[in-house]
Amino acid sequence: VARFIKLPSVSTCHGYIPSTWKVRVYNALDRIALKFGTQVLAVSESIKQDLVGSGLDPHRVRVVANAVGSAENRETTQANRNAVRESHGIRGVDFVVGYVGRLSAEKGVNYLLAACVALVGDGVPLRVLIVGDGPQRGELERLCQTLGLGDRVIFAGFQEDIAQWLSC
C-alpha cells in the first residue's frame, strides 16, 4: 500500500530462524515483502549479505547494529551496577561476562559457557550473567553443572530494563 500511495516504508530484519515449516513459509513471504520496501535495516552485516543474496538491492539495505543506550549519569550507572552485583552475590573483584538475548540454539550460548571454563581454569574470578529466556534454558542450566560452572552462572531470566543489567 505504501508503494501504491508513494509513501516511503522502512522495515527491520533481525534474521531468519527456519525452525518449522510454518516459520520457513513466513520467512519466504517476509523476504518477498522486503523487496517492495523503500529501505531495509539489517541488524548486522551478515544479515545484510543474506538479504542481498536473496535478491534485495544492496543500496536499499543498511546496517544498524543492535544496541542499548543509556541516558543515565555516571552516579546512577554505578549505583545500578553495585545494586545488581550485590543482589546476585557478585564481588567487586569478579570479572562478569554477560549475555543478553533469547536462549535458543542458534545464539550459541553453549560456546560462551565452554569458553568461560577456560577462563576459570586460568584462575579468573569469573561470574557469568545470562539475561533472557527461551527454549534452551534448561539445557544450558544442565550444561553449566556438567562444565563445573553451576555456582558461577546466574540465569536472570527475561528482564524489561536491560540497561541496569548492562552496567553490572
Backbone bond lengths (Angstrom), bond angles and torsions (degrees), N, CA, C in turn:
res aa  C-N    CA-C-N  psi(-1)  N-CA   C-N-CA  omega(-1)  CA-C   N-CA-C  phi
1 V - - - 1.451 - - 1.531 109.50 -
2 A 1.330 116.57 -42.55 1.463 119.80 -179.34 1.524 111.14 -58.41
3 R 1.301 116.25 -41.16 1.466 119.96 -179.63 1.533 110.15 -66.69
4 F 1.331 116.25 -39.09 1.462 121.35 -178.68 1.529 111.20 -63.47
5 I 1.333 117.08 -39.65 1.471 119.74 -179.43 1.530 111.91 -96.03
6 K 1.342 115.72 12.64 1.470 123.18 175.55 1.537 112.30 59.59
7 L 1.323 114.88 42.88 1.454 121.75 177.00 1.531 107.95 -108.57
8 P 1.330 118.29 126.55 1.469 119.46 179.64 1.526 110.99 -61.10
9 S 1.323 116.19 147.03 1.463 120.50 176.65 1.525 109.18 -134.41
10 V 1.313 114.99 143.36 1.454 121.76 179.89 1.523 107.67 -126.41
11 S 1.325 116.43 133.17 1.461 122.17 176.51 1.520 108.70 -122.47
12 T 1.313 116.05 152.35 1.459 121.65 177.00 1.514 108.80 -113.63
13 C 1.318 116.41 135.97 1.458 121.32 178.96 1.521 109.15 -119.83
14 H 1.329 115.71 122.84 1.465 122.11 179.75 1.524 111.93 -100.35
15 G 1.304 117.37 -0.96 1.463 120.24 -179.95 1.517 111.28 114.18
16 Y 1.312 114.88 174.00 1.450 121.12 -175.58 1.520 110.44 -127.11
17 I 1.323 115.10 135.83 1.460 121.95 177.59 1.531 106.76 -121.61
18 P 1.317 117.85 103.73 1.471 120.30 -176.38 1.533 112.39 -82.53
19 S 1.327 117.53 65.17 1.457 121.22 -173.77 1.531 113.97 -79.57
20 T 1.321 118.83 -36.05 1.466 121.75 179.97 1.529 108.06 -134.34
21 W 1.316 116.13 168.15 1.463 119.04 -179.44 1.537 110.43 -64.47
22 K 1.330 117.23 -33.98 1.468 120.03 178.92 1.532 110.39 -64.87
23 V 1.315 116.06 -42.09 1.464 119.72 179.56 1.521 110.17 -67.43
24 R 1.324 117.75 -37.96 1.468 120.20 177.82 1.527 110.69 -62.97
25 V 1.331 117.86 -39.04 1.464 121.19 176.91 1.530 109.79 -65.54
26 Y 1.330 116.60 -45.00 1.470 120.33 177.58 1.525 110.43 -58.66
27 N 1.326 116.69 -45.19 1.468 120.83 -179.94 1.523 111.21 -59.03
28 A 1.322 116.76 -43.04 1.466 120.94 -179.83 1.535 110.46 -64.11
29 L 1.321 116.54 -43.31 1.467 120.08 178.65 1.528 111.16 -65.37
30 D 1.326 116.32 -37.92 1.461 120.24 178.74 1.524 110.78 -64.00
31 R 1.322 116.92 -42.85 1.471 120.53 178.55 1.530 111.21 -61.15
32 I 1.316 116.65 -37.90 1.470 120.41 177.69 1.525 109.62 -66.32
33 A 1.343 116.75 -46.33 1.464 121.02 -178.68 1.525 111.40 -62.29
34 L 1.331 117.18 -37.54 1.467 120.33 -179.32 1.523 112.21 -62.49
35 K 1.316 117.19 -27.13 1.467 120.66 180.00 1.528 111.92 -65.83
36 F 1.334 117.62 -19.22 1.458 121.79 -178.02 1.524 113.00 -95.41
37 G 1.323 117.52 -8.01 1.459 120.85 -178.39 1.525 111.74 -77.54
38 T 1.313 115.55 159.82 1.457 121.76 177.40 1.521 110.48 -72.58
39 Q 1.319 115.62 -44.23 1.457 121.94 -177.26 1.522 108.80 -143.91
40 V 1.336 115.96 144.16 1.461 121.57 176.57 1.523 107.14 -123.71
41 L 1.326 115.75 130.72 1.454 121.40 177.44 1.525 108.03 -102.57
42 A 1.311 116.45 123.06 1.462 122.39 176.67 1.524 107.58 -104.12
43 V 1.340 116.84 143.51 1.461 119.29 -176.46 1.528 113.11 -86.48
44 S 1.329 117.29 0.13 1.470 120.13 174.91 1.526 109.04 -157.72
45 E 1.311 115.40 162.11 1.463 120.74 178.28 1.527 110.83 -63.98
46 S 1.336 117.59 -37.44 1.471 119.61 -179.82 1.520 111.50 -66.71
47 I 1.328 118.34 -35.22 1.469 120.31 176.58 1.520 109.56 -68.90
48 K 1.329 117.13 -38.08 1.468 119.93 176.08 1.529 109.51 -59.20
49 Q 1.322 117.05 -47.34 1.471 120.34 -179.33 1.521 111.17 -62.23
50 D 1.327 116.81 -37.45 1.473 121.32 176.98 1.528 110.30 -62.82
51 L 1.323 116.69 -43.48 1.468 120.98 179.83 1.521 111.31 -66.28
52 V 1.329 116.56 -43.72 1.470 120.65 178.68 1.531 109.15 -63.35
53 G 1.334 116.25 -39.69 1.466 120.25 178.16 1.517 113.37 -64.32
54 S 1.342 116.07 -24.34 1.465 119.08 178.56 1.525 112.40 -92.05
55 G 1.348 116.67 8.10 1.455 119.50 172.37 1.511 117.01 111.45
56 L 1.326 118.82 -0.45 1.465 119.14 177.96 1.521 109.86 -76.14
57 D 1.304 115.64 145.22 1.461 122.51 177.25 1.526 108.60 -65.69
58 P 1.328 119.13 121.27 1.466 120.69 -177.43 1.532 113.69 -60.33
59 H 1.329 117.70 -22.72 1.463 120.74 179.06 1.526 112.18 -76.24
60 R 1.338 116.63 -15.28 1.462 120.19 179.34 1.528 112.53 -99.86
61 V 1.338 116.91 0.88 1.459 120.80 -179.61 1.521 108.99 -112.90
62 R 1.303 116.48 123.12 1.465 121.96 178.53 1.526 108.90 -121.16
63 V 1.329 115.14 150.01 1.464 120.45 178.14 1.521 109.17 -97.50
64 V 1.312 115.65 125.21 1.458 123.34 171.69 1.528 104.79 -127.33
65 A 1.324 115.49 103.68 1.462 119.93 -174.12 1.519 111.59 -64.45
66 N 1.338 114.87 145.52 1.456 119.91 172.96 1.512 108.77 -59.85
67 A 1.311 116.32 137.48 1.463 119.65 179.16 1.514 109.04 -158.69
68 V 1.314 114.64 157.10 1.457 121.14 174.59 1.512 106.14 -124.54
69 G 1.308 116.01 120.91 1.455 120.05 178.61 1.516 110.50 -96.15
70 S 1.286 115.76 165.80 1.453 120.04 178.43 1.527 108.57 -140.81
71 A 1.315 114.93 131.42 1.452 120.12 178.57 1.528 110.48 -97.51
72 E 1.327 116.45 7.73 1.457 120.41 -177.58 1.524 111.06 -69.96
73 N 1.315 114.94 152.02 1.457 118.70 173.49 1.530 108.79 -84.96
74 R 1.281 116.31 171.45 1.476 121.88 -175.12 1.531 112.31 -59.40
75 E 1.335 117.52 -41.04 1.461 120.97 -178.78 1.534 111.06 -65.86
76 T 1.324 116.82 -42.71 1.459 120.68 179.20 1.522 110.42 -64.73
77 T 1.334 115.99 -43.22 1.465 120.12 178.37 1.516 110.29 -59.77
78 Q 1.320 117.51 -45.19 1.469 121.47 179.78 1.528 110.51 -64.07
79 A 1.319 117.75 -40.56 1.467 121.21 179.14 1.524 110.45 -64.15
80 N 1.348 116.70 -44.04 1.463 120.56 177.17 1.522 110.97 -61.74
81 R 1.318 115.83 -43.72 1.463 121.22 179.88 1.525 110.05 -58.00
82 N 1.318 115.88 -49.85 1.459 120.16 -178.27 1.525 111.76 -64.00
83 A 1.324 117.01 -41.37 1.467 120.80 -178.56 1.526 111.28 -64.24
84 V 1.328 117.27 -46.26 1.469 120.45 -179.43 1.519 110.23 -65.85
85 R 1.311 116.68 -44.57 1.466 120.08 179.74 1.528 110.54 -61.74
86 E 1.319 116.87 -46.08 1.466 120.38 -178.87 1.526 111.67 -63.08
87 S 1.336 116.62 -42.40 1.468 120.01 -177.48 1.529 112.68 -66.26
88 H 1.325 117.13 -17.43 1.467 120.59 179.44 1.531 112.94 -114.39
89 G 1.318 116.62 13.34 1.453 120.34 175.84 1.519 114.18 68.14
90 I 1.329 116.38 30.20 1.467 120.82 179.20 1.525 107.92 -92.49
91 R 1.306 116.05 119.64 1.468 121.22 -178.22 1.534 110.57 -76.67
92 G 1.313 115.37 162.10 1.458 121.15 179.01 1.513 113.47 -62.14
93 V 1.329 117.62 -29.79 1.470 121.26 -178.81 1.527 112.52 -84.40
94 D 1.331 116.82 -11.04 1.468 120.01 -177.27 1.522 111.19 -70.57
95 F 1.320 114.74 136.16 1.465 121.82 173.12 1.519 106.46 -90.67
96 V 1.326 117.26 121.82 1.460 121.69 -175.84 1.524 110.27 -103.47
97 V 1.331 115.11 123.29 1.458 121.90 172.11 1.521 105.80 -100.40
98 G 1.317 116.83 127.84 1.456 119.67 -176.40 1.510 113.48 -118.03
99 Y 1.330 114.29 151.34 1.461 122.55 173.94 1.520 106.72 -137.56
100 V 1.328 116.28 132.86 1.454 121.84 175.32 1.515 107.62 -127.45
101 G 1.326 116.96 120.83 1.459 120.05 178.14 1.509 112.15 159.19
102 R 1.307 114.58 -176.94 1.461 121.91 179.01 1.527 109.26 -71.22
103 L 1.317 115.99 140.32 1.455 120.71 178.57 1.526 108.57 -94.57
104 S 1.328 114.51 88.81 1.459 121.03 178.45 1.523 107.93 -143.33
105 A 1.319 115.11 158.00 1.471 121.84 -169.07 1.521 113.97 -52.69
106 E 1.336 118.00 -40.57 1.461 119.46 -174.37 1.526 113.09 -68.85
107 K 1.328 117.43 -13.00 1.467 120.98 179.31 1.526 112.05 -79.34
108 G 1.325 118.29 -22.14 1.465 121.24 174.85 1.514 115.42 73.68
109 V 1.319 117.99 29.05 1.463 120.52 179.72 1.535 110.58 -62.60
110 N 1.323 116.76 -28.56 1.471 119.89 177.45 1.528 111.41 -60.16
111 Y 1.331 117.63 -33.77 1.469 121.01 177.59 1.533 110.76 -70.28
112 L 1.314 116.16 -37.85 1.464 120.29 176.06 1.525 109.51 -59.40
113 L 1.327 116.45 -46.99 1.466 120.21 -178.67 1.525 111.29 -64.13
114 A 1.332 117.41 -40.01 1.464 120.57 178.12 1.529 110.46 -62.90
115 A 1.318 117.52 -39.04 1.465 120.90 178.45 1.524 110.55 -66.55
116 C 1.310 116.89 -34.40 1.469 120.50 179.97 1.525 111.43 -66.33
117 V 1.320 117.65 -29.87 1.465 120.88 176.41 1.525 109.74 -59.28
118 A 1.315 116.95 -41.76 1.467 121.13 179.07 1.528 111.02 -63.54
119 L 1.334 117.55 -40.11 1.466 120.82 178.50 1.526 111.23 -64.31
120 V 1.324 116.27 -42.29 1.463 120.39 178.16 1.527 109.23 -63.11
121 G 1.327 116.23 -41.14 1.463 120.67 177.75 1.516 112.80 -61.29
122 D 1.327 116.57 -28.18 1.475 121.36 177.83 1.532 112.47 -85.44
123 G 1.334 115.78 2.47 1.463 119.57 176.97 1.511 115.48 88.36
124 V 1.314 118.52 11.93 1.468 121.35 178.92 1.534 108.74 -72.46
125 P 1.347 117.64 127.99 1.471 120.15 177.11 1.533 109.11 -73.81
126 L 1.297 115.78 83.52 1.465 123.12 -166.33 1.517 112.54 -100.97
127 R 1.330 114.80 141.32 1.465 123.35 166.85 1.524 106.15 -131.05
128 V 1.307 116.37 144.38 1.463 122.14 179.18 1.519 107.34 -116.66
129 L 1.321 115.96 126.22 1.458 121.86 -179.90 1.522 108.03 -113.08
130 I 1.324 115.75 115.57 1.462 121.27 -178.91 1.525 108.08 -111.83
131 V 1.329 115.58 113.46 1.461 122.12 -179.65 1.521 107.60 -108.03
132 G 1.314 115.97 117.24 1.458 121.76 -179.17 1.507 110.10 143.15
133 D 1.309 114.40 173.41 1.454 120.28 179.66 1.515 108.35 -145.22
134 G 1.300 116.70 166.75 1.449 120.05 178.62 1.508 111.58 163.81
135 P 1.314 116.23 -178.06 1.464 121.16 -172.92 1.525 114.52 -65.44
136 Q 1.309 118.80 -17.88 1.458 120.86 -176.70 1.532 112.78 -96.58
137 R 1.309 118.03 3.50 1.474 119.99 -174.48 1.532 112.04 -57.17
138 G 1.310 118.20 -51.99 1.460 120.86 -178.51 1.517 112.24 -58.57
139 E 1.317 115.94 -43.11 1.466 121.02 178.22 1.527 111.13 -61.93
140 L 1.334 117.25 -41.03 1.466 121.18 179.49 1.530 111.41 -69.02
141 E 1.314 116.88 -37.26 1.462 119.93 176.30 1.528 110.82 -62.67
142 R 1.326 116.96 -42.25 1.475 120.81 176.96 1.528 110.79 -65.17
143 L 1.340 116.45 -39.81 1.461 120.25 178.62 1.533 110.78 -60.97
144 C 1.315 116.87 -39.29 1.469 120.53 178.37 1.525 110.52 -59.13
145 Q 1.309 116.60 -41.68 1.465 120.53 178.40 1.525 110.50 -65.39
146 T 1.327 116.38 -44.54 1.464 121.43 -179.91 1.522 111.36 -61.37
147 L 1.331 116.68 -39.65 1.467 121.78 -177.75 1.532 113.05 -81.62
148 G 1.325 116.60 -5.56 1.462 119.71 -178.52 1.519 113.67 79.31
149 L 1.320 116.58 22.42 1.467 121.53 -178.98 1.522 113.12 -103.91
150 G 1.323 116.85 1.46 1.461 121.32 -170.80 1.508 116.17 -44.24
151 D 1.329 117.88 -48.99 1.464 120.80 -177.30 1.523 113.13 -81.52
152 R 1.307 117.47 -6.43 1.468 121.16 -178.49 1.537 112.66 -99.18
153 V 1.330 117.49 -11.75 1.467 121.28 -174.69 1.525 109.87 -108.87
154 I 1.327 114.79 129.95 1.458 122.10 178.19 1.527 107.74 -111.23
155 F 1.326 116.22 119.71 1.457 121.40 173.85 1.528 106.68 -97.33
156 A 1.323 116.78 102.94 1.466 121.98 -175.54 1.526 112.37 -83.92
157 G 1.335 118.19 -11.61 1.457 120.48 -178.34 1.520 111.91 74.54
158 F 1.332 114.79 -172.44 1.458 121.06 178.92 1.527 109.40 -67.42
159 Q 1.325 116.57 135.31 1.463 121.89 179.70 1.523 109.60 -132.67
160 E 1.311 116.06 140.90 1.468 121.53 178.00 1.532 111.92 -78.26
161 D 1.335 117.16 -45.08 1.460 122.00 -174.14 1.523 110.00 -98.09
162 I 1.323 116.74 89.41 1.453 121.88 -175.82 1.526 112.05 -71.28
163 A 1.320 118.61 -32.66 1.468 121.74 -175.57 1.525 111.51 -56.74
164 Q 1.327 117.43 -41.29 1.467 118.68 -178.64 1.518 111.28 -66.22
165 W 1.334 117.51 -30.57 1.459 120.73 179.50 1.523 110.72 -76.03
166 L 1.325 116.86 -33.71 1.453 120.16 179.82 1.520 112.15 -64.80
167 S 1.319 116.23 -32.54 1.456 119.31 -179.95 1.530 112.00 -67.86
168 C 1.314 116.86 -19.46 1.468 121.64 179.91 1.506 110.98 -68.83
